[in-house]
Amino acid sequence: MSFLDTIILGAVQGFTEFLPVSSSGHLNLLQALLGVGEVPIFYDVMLHVGTLVAVFIVLWPEIVAIITHPIKNKLGMLILATVPAVVVTLIAEKAAPETFANVLDGKYLAFGFYATTGVLVACELVAQRIERKRGVELPQAMAMGLMQAAAILPGLSRSGSTIAGGLFSGVGRERAAKFAFLMSIPAILGGVVFGAKDLAETGMGDVSVPAVIVGTIVAAVCGFIAIKFMLKLISKYKLYGFAIYTAVIGTIVLVESLTAGHYFVNPFA
């Protein structure tokens, strides 16, 4: 993996972690296009650390408020919203670890992108017909948590799914986005912990420390930009543009899988 590859992957991770387009799907696709193969675990962990830094910088006032006044600021809702994804991930890895690993490798990437399109379109259609609420209560937290759990499928955006869960259940648009980004903190931390465990066995891999540092910084900067952009955009505009984008990407991936088929598995085989 070249120095330029680490910068490109860092930028893509930073942007797509918080835009409703799927970071896992884009990273799988980009790895194939760049021909870099599997990303070293150490580099992958550090990219997620970079995006985590971005969340802390942008949402620092909300994070401080939750820590200092956990009951008033619904820390329990944030914890409950995280539980479904943890349970689904652990069950999937324990029940069928090989199948789960294959799914994460992106064999059915096109359908994940199409699923993101469907979720974004559906949530906007529903959002027009229900009353908006100010905060996140138990039903809204569980709806967002269940949608995050569904996003273990590559190509199905985690941020898009959780925001959609909020809109489906009546949360205000900006509040849904903020809560979704707060939910990313335990999700990313969990990925870092699992990655660190594997890192002890695999080592750094084929990537230099300077490249990792630069990639991490790029991921943090791009993540910061993506969060700020989404918080401004979602309060004024609908998510149909992202839905069109993911539908186009899904179609490109599907056509490739049905023709060349050298990376993505033919889903109809």
Secondary structure as UniProt FT lines:
FT   HELIX           3..16
FT   TURN            17..18
FT   TURN            20..21
FT   HELIX           23..34
FT   HELIX           41..58
FT   HELIX           60..68
FT   TURN            70..74
FT   HELIX           75..95
FT   HELIX           97..104
FT   TURN            105..108
FT   HELIX           109..127
FT   TURN            128..129
FT   HELIX           138..150
FT   TURN            151..152
FT   TURN            154..155
FT   HELIX           158..168
FT   TURN            169..170
FT   HELIX           173..202
FT   HELIX           209..236
FT   HELIX           240..258
FT   TURN            259..260
FT   TURN            267..268
//
